Amino acid sequence: MHIHAYEKLWLALSIVLILALIGTVTYGAVGPGVAMVADSQSTVDAAALDEDERFSEPRVEQVGENEYEAYIVAYQFGFEPSPIVVPANSTVTLHVTSRDVIHGFEVVGTSANTMAVPGEVSEITVETEEPTEYGLVCNEYCGAGHHVMEGKINVVSQSEFESRGGDSE
Amino acid sequence: MSTAIESEQTFVDKFPDEARVVRAAFLSSFFALLLGAIFGIIQTLHRTDVARIIPSTDYYTVLTAHGVFMVISFTIFFLVGLFTWALTRSLDRPLLNIKITWTWYGLMATGMTLTGISILAGFVDSIDMSADVLYTFYAPLQAHPLFYAGLTVFIVGTWIAGADWFRTFLAWRREHPDERIPLQTFMVLTTMTMWYIASSAVAASVLLFLLPWSLGFIDQVNPTLTRTLFWFFGHPVVYFWLMPAYMLWYTVLPKIAGGRLFSDPLARVVFVLFVLLSTPVGIHHQYLDPGIAEGFKFISMTNTMFLLLPSLLTAFTVVASVEYGARQRGGTGLLGWLTNLPWRKPEFTGMMLAGLMFAAGGFSGMVNAGMNINYLIHNTLWVPGHFHLTVGTAVALTMMAGTYWIWPQISNKPIYSSQIGLFQVVLWFIGMALMSNAMHAQGLLGVPRRTAEPEYSGFDYPTMFGGFEELNIQIAIGGTLLFVSTILFLGNLVLTMGNPKVSGLAEPLPSPVSGAEDAPQVLDNLRLWVGIALTLVVLAYALPIAAIINRGGLLGPGVGTYPVWLAPLFDALADAAAPLFGAVADLSASVVEVVR
């Protein structure tokens, strides 16, 4: 098969580009440690979230020094807790599920983004910085009221977080 | 070429029966394009808050209609028309039995009509029917059974179409045992091979889970499983839309440019790569899904990145073929040859602009495919911005431009106005440049896709590349230009159909510079490629699907049915049908138990 010299060069450059793209993602995973939403959490009965120890009470709780866990339920058409209050300068692991249909969970203007699937639990870990407020939207169509489904994530100072009793409910 | 010899026959002269099927398929396609465009303009102006003529709750009916009519009816009806033309033309023999051909056309048209009715009924409150599930129909959102049943009939129609083409090819093979498969036929057969593999999963999802569930025979489904089966189909389907455009770029565009295809062997390599790689990649739409291990996502990403290869090769071959054409027309210099191209022909300029936008779409696609950077744009308006460059321009604009060339061949009627055609394709390019660019930018601000009212009460979007409002204006203007462009295209075609028939329109396609004799025989060994493709699919999907079923069960962990008002309806239906279906339900329940 005859392949023109320029075409061979183009082919080689294309393969370099492809390997470079795969390489950057691999580096992101093993270097800076960008983790994917995966299958780390066990499944949950979406129709009986009130009997599940993780989601019976949507909340943010302290689990270590500057380490927090948040349990968040998406539903038609909102998020619990509302707002989600987390402390500044800490590591927060978000656990997100849905009690009805598939929703999205997107902290606007950041890369904190995941699907919320009934029966499954998404886990993402974020680092908070200074106190601020973020918008939270559902970015997957979930029914006729989809466009009103929004929430808030309030990053507050450690002292304010503690004065609220450490729980955002 | 205008120097076509008087005695040269057009496609319709030679194959009048097949030409009638091609015209019917194209007209079905363009009818869907008209409906899709009407819903498109309603949606653009609603989303950007320029004009809201419907309540926001109806926005999702509009969105479902726009999606289904554009990417299922418009694209696939065009494909079956083009493939019927290409296969018949390149084999130079009629289809085996035109009644079978009309049968599959009839099934596709019937199926799409049923699905269309179930969607449009969502606008009428007094009709107890809706399918507001968007093009992706993710369970537990549920549509009326007619929606799923119609899609099934439509897909079965495409399967019979493929069988029709394969049988005609085999008949040709018996008459020509030693010849290479003609290039256009090779493209048809490889694309349909990919389609059989891809559509098997969505057929399984609909027939085993979604249709029985919508009829009330089973109470719930596993949302991750049906979603995964959808994307098993949902990514290769984008290549199903794209392959007709590739066929036109490879086999018609070089001719219009005044030259010939640069390399037949590499065209075959490209189509083989699509057979191999277009299916084991669907999980890249699920990077952000819980319940799927990171390793499976990584495998899918690697395959996806290699899928760039056939498109990068296409970029080279198409540009080289066009340059060859320009130099044949006297073009010289490093870039000077660009002035020796037929830019006044809408079929040429349309396809070139479509190719240019496909390159831009390719780059935004690389961002989507990157597993980590995908977090930034997943389900934001970036994503529709991306696919309006690919399916919305590379495919749609090539189909419109290709129509200007092919319609005279299948009807003996010259195009009513090339000037309107040229204006129309350029208008599409400008409209899409505005709309798509602004959609990408809004996506980076975090504006979600698929929403009636992207403005929220609790927060404002950050400002970069212009603010949210300014980008909305660009989207609204762009969308309006696209609508006008579509109407001009359809109007031009209707006026063309009113033209009298003439002779002398034939434009035969030249053979490539490097022909099939240069292509290794192994490329034509379809059995081999099917075998490898199936192996790759099993490697990419067997473990993830097993893991999903193992985690959530075949019918899902405790998930209900939405909208809730449907549930009592189905209970009543199920009660009424209980004597009839009781046995079936028992049987399927026991099967489910065994499988579990």
HADDOCK unambig.tbl for C-alpha pairs under 7 A between the chains (distance, minus, plus):
assign (segid A and resid 1 and name CA) (segid B and resid 518 and name CA) 5.03 0.50 0.50
assign (segid A and resid 1 and name CA) (segid B and resid 519 and name CA) 5.51 0.50 0.50
assign (segid A and resid 1 and name CA) (segid B and resid 520 and name CA) 6.38 0.50 0.50
assign (segid A and resid 2 and name CA) (segid B and resid 518 and name CA) 6.55 0.50 0.50
assign (segid A and resid 11 and name CA) (segid B and resid 313 and name CA) 6.88 0.50 0.50
assign (segid A and resid 14 and name CA) (segid B and resid 309 and name CA) 6.54 0.50 0.50
assign (segid A and resid 14 and name CA) (segid B and resid 312 and name CA) 6.74 0.50 0.50
assign (segid A and resid 18 and name CA) (segid B and resid 305 and name CA) 5.71 0.50 0.50
assign (segid A and resid 18 and name CA) (segid B and resid 306 and name CA) 6.38 0.50 0.50
assign (segid A and resid 22 and name CA) (segid B and resid 302 and name CA) 6.52 0.50 0.50
assign (segid A and resid 25 and name CA) (segid B and resid 370 and name CA) 6.52 0.50 0.50
assign (segid A and resid 25 and name CA) (segid B and resid 371 and name CA) 6.59 0.50 0.50
assign (segid A and resid 25 and name CA) (segid B and resid 372 and name CA) 6.45 0.50 0.50
assign (segid A and resid 34 and name CA) (segid B and resid 372 and name CA) 6.76 0.50 0.50
assign (segid A and resid 36 and name CA) (segid B and resid 294 and name CA) 6.21 0.50 0.50
assign (segid A and resid 37 and name CA) (segid B and resid 288 and name CA) 5.56 0.50 0.50
assign (segid A and resid 37 and name CA) (segid B and resid 289 and name CA) 6.45 0.50 0.50
assign (segid A and resid 37 and name CA) (segid B and resid 290 and name CA) 5.72 0.50 0.50
assign (segid A and resid 38 and name CA) (segid B and resid 289 and name CA) 6.97 0.50 0.50
assign (segid A and resid 38 and name CA) (segid B and resid 290 and name CA) 5.07 0.50 0.50
assign (segid A and resid 38 and name CA) (segid B and resid 291 and name CA) 5.77 0.50 0.50
assign (segid A and resid 38 and name CA) (segid B and resid 292 and name CA) 5.27 0.50 0.50
assign (segid A and resid 38 and name CA) (segid B and resid 293 and name CA) 4.77 0.50 0.50
assign (segid A and resid 38 and name CA) (segid B and resid 294 and name CA) 5.39 0.50 0.50
assign (segid A and resid 39 and name CA) (segid B and resid 290 and name CA) 5.68 0.50 0.50
assign (segid A and resid 39 and name CA) (segid B and resid 291 and name CA) 4.12 0.50 0.50
assign (segid A and resid 39 and name CA) (segid B and resid 292 and name CA) 5.17 0.50 0.50
assign (segid A and resid 39 and name CA) (segid B and resid 293 and name CA) 5.05 0.50 0.50
assign (segid A and resid 43 and name CA) (segid B and resid 551 and name CA) 6.77 0.50 0.50
assign (segid A and resid 43 and name CA) (segid B and resid 552 and name CA) 6.86 0.50 0.50
assign (segid A and resid 44 and name CA) (segid B and resid 557 and name CA) 6.90 0.50 0.50
assign (segid A and resid 45 and name CA) (segid B and resid 557 and name CA) 5.40 0.50 0.50
assign (segid A and resid 45 and name CA) (segid B and resid 558 and name CA) 4.97 0.50 0.50
assign (segid A and resid 46 and name CA) (segid B and resid 557 and name CA) 6.85 0.50 0.50
assign (segid A and resid 46 and name CA) (segid B and resid 558 and name CA) 5.36 0.50 0.50
assign (segid A and resid 46 and name CA) (segid B and resid 559 and name CA) 5.78 0.50 0.50
assign (segid A and resid 47 and name CA) (segid B and resid 558 and name CA) 5.32 0.50 0.50
assign (segid A and resid 47 and name CA) (segid B and resid 559 and name CA) 6.15 0.50 0.50
assign (segid A and resid 100 and name CA) (segid B and resid 559 and name CA) 6.81 0.50 0.50
assign (segid A and resid 100 and name CA) (segid B and resid 560 and name CA) 6.84 0.50 0.50
assign (segid A and resid 101 and name CA) (segid B and resid 140 and name CA) 5.41 0.50 0.50
assign (segid A and resid 101 and name CA) (segid B and resid 141 and name CA) 6.45 0.50 0.50
assign (segid A and resid 108 and name CA) (segid B and resid 446 and name CA) 5.08 0.50 0.50
assign (segid A and resid 109 and name CA) (segid B and resid 445 and name CA) 5.76 0.50 0.50
assign (segid A and resid 109 and name CA) (segid B and resid 446 and name CA) 5.20 0.50 0.50
assign (segid A and resid 109 and name CA) (segid B and resid 462 and name CA) 6.86 0.50 0.50
assign (segid A and resid 110 and name CA) (segid B and resid 376 and name CA) 6.72 0.50 0.50
assign (segid A and resid 111 and name CA) (segid B and resid 375 and name CA) 5.14 0.50 0.50
assign (segid A and resid 111 and name CA) (segid B and resid 376 and name CA) 4.43 0.50 0.50
assign (segid A and resid 112 and name CA) (segid B and resid 375 and name CA) 6.85 0.50 0.50
assign (segid A and resid 113 and name CA) (segid B and resid 375 and name CA) 5.77 0.50 0.50
assign (segid A and resid 114 and name CA) (segid B and resid 288 and name CA) 5.01 0.50 0.50
assign (segid A and resid 114 and name CA) (segid B and resid 289 and name CA) 6.83 0.50 0.50
assign (segid A and resid 115 and name CA) (segid B and resid 288 and name CA) 5.70 0.50 0.50
assign (segid A and resid 115 and name CA) (segid B and resid 289 and name CA) 5.46 0.50 0.50
assign (segid A and resid 118 and name CA) (segid B and resid 559 and name CA) 6.56 0.50 0.50
assign (segid A and resid 119 and name CA) (segid B and resid 557 and name CA) 5.29 0.50 0.50
assign (segid A and resid 119 and name CA) (segid B and resid 558 and name CA) 6.84 0.50 0.50
assign (segid A and resid 120 and name CA) (segid B and resid 290 and name CA) 6.04 0.50 0.50
assign (segid A and resid 120 and name CA) (segid B and resid 291 and name CA) 6.14 0.50 0.50
assign (segid A and resid 121 and name CA) (segid B and resid 290 and name CA) 5.97 0.50 0.50
assign (segid A and resid 122 and name CA) (segid B and resid 290 and name CA) 4.85 0.50 0.50
assign (segid A and resid 135 and name CA) (segid B and resid 458 and name CA) 6.58 0.50 0.50
assign (segid A and resid 135 and name CA) (segid B and resid 459 and name CA) 5.40 0.50 0.50
assign (segid A and resid 139 and name CA) (segid B and resid 379 and name CA) 5.71 0.50 0.50
assign (segid A and resid 139 and name CA) (segid B and resid 380 and name CA) 6.83 0.50 0.50
assign (segid A and resid 139 and name CA) (segid B and resid 448 and name CA) 5.07 0.50 0.50
assign (segid A and resid 139 and name CA) (segid B and resid 449 and name CA) 6.48 0.50 0.50
assign (segid A and resid 140 and name CA) (segid B and resid 379 and name CA) 6.69 0.50 0.50
assign (segid A and resid 140 and name CA) (segid B and resid 450 and name CA) 6.95 0.50 0.50
assign (segid A and resid 141 and name CA) (segid B and resid 450 and name CA) 5.96 0.50 0.50
assign (segid A and resid 141 and name CA) (segid B and resid 451 and name CA) 6.92 0.50 0.50
assign (segid A and resid 144 and name CA) (segid B and resid 57 and name CA) 4.80 0.50 0.50
assign (segid A and resid 144 and name CA) (segid B and resid 60 and name CA) 6.99 0.50 0.50
assign (segid A and resid 145 and name CA) (segid B and resid 57 and name CA) 6.55 0.50 0.50
assign (segid A and resid 146 and name CA) (segid B and resid 451 and name CA) 6.76 0.50 0.50
assign (segid A and resid 147 and name CA) (segid B and resid 451 and name CA) 5.46 0.50 0.50
assign (segid A and resid 147 and name CA) (segid B and resid 452 and name CA) 5.85 0.50 0.50
assign (segid A and resid 147 and name CA) (segid B and resid 453 and name CA) 5.54 0.50 0.50
assign (segid A and resid 147 and name CA) (segid B and resid 454 and name CA) 6.81 0.50 0.50
